[in-house]
Amino acid sequence: MKIITSSILLGIFISVSGQANFSLANNGGFLPQDNAVFNKVNSPNAGKNLSYSDIQGTPYYGKGYNVASFSGTNETAPARYNSYNDEVEFTKEDKTFILPKEDKFGVVNFTSPRYKMVRLNTNDELSGYFFESIEGDKYSLYKKIKTKFVDAVIAANSYATDRPASFKALDPIYYIKTAEGTYIKNPKNQKDLIQQMPDKKDVLTSFFKENKIKFDKEEDMKKLVNFLNQN
């Protein structure tokens, strides 16, 4: 297997040529080590690991790779977000790598289409990569995109049919980051939000009287957070 020579981007990221881990070679380069777990999901019902190609749907956000820049380095590379594993993958010299889940590399800017991903510690099971919808002086809005694995169903008898395993995209979950640095997770309705922001009760009550906000719609959530930043 070929040794990867020096490169800022190659030297700081984790190789996943089959979710391979970098091991430091004697000459200062990095040697990718094969690992059969990469791009595989355990299927208890099938009794084996399934490759992504064996599973209907996709664990990835968007279509294909999108050129991105990364905090912690000046380099760019084609990248994509794995919303099942909550990982950012990128390619370099025809090899695939995973961005380390470290604060230093916690911001990824994709170019076309343009969007920004940020690693956040929200103190819950969804801590990790979020799409940044609004970065405000006082309040910010983030969106979590998750994909779940739905296991195959093996036919119980000859009258039934098998159901293949699939990836299912879940509804986005919105987080409002407050002026104090805490997070309001997925407010359900007006009452829920006002209970979590009692100091904003009067201004929010007036706002909701004039605006019909759907809390599962990104544009409405942006409108709400922009209002909070102005009041």
C-alpha positions, 0 to 999 in steps of 0.5 A: 500500500502506498505511503501518503506523503506530507500534506497539511490536510493529509497529515491532520485527518484520519484516513478511512480507506475503509474507515482506516486509521492513520498510523505514523510510518517511520519516514514521517508519512502516514500509512492507511490501514484497511478496516472492513467496518467502513461503509458497513452497517450491522444488520441483526435481522440479516445476521451480517454486516451490510455495505452501503451499496446493499442498503436502499437510500443513502446516509449522505446529505446532498448529492456527491462531494462538494468542495469545502474548506476546514478550520485548522488548515488553509487547504480545500478538498471535496467533502460530504456529510455522513448524517448516519455516522455524523462524520465529514468525509473528504477525498485527497489523492483518490483516498477517503478520509474522515475529519477528526471530531476536534474543536480545531477542525470544528467548522466546515464551509461548503462552497456549492451549494454554500452552507456551513457546518459547525461542531457543537456540544449541545449536552445531549445525544445529538452533539456533533455536526450542525448546519448553521442557519443563522449566526447572530450576535445574541441568538443563533439557529442550528439544524441537525440532520440525521439519518437512521438505519431501518433493518431488513425484514426477512419474510416469515413464510413463503407468502410474505416478501423480504423488505430490504434494509434502508436509510431513512432521513429524519425530520430536521431538529432545530436548536436555538443558541441563546445569548447565555450560550445555552440551547433550546432544543426543537421548540414545539410551539409558542407556549413551549418557547415562551416557557423556555424564554420567560424574559421574552414573554411580552415581545414573543407574545406580540410577535406570535400575534403578528406572525404565524410561525411553524416550528418545523419550517426553517424559514419561519425559524429564521424569521423568529431568531432574526426577531430575537436578535433585534429585541 
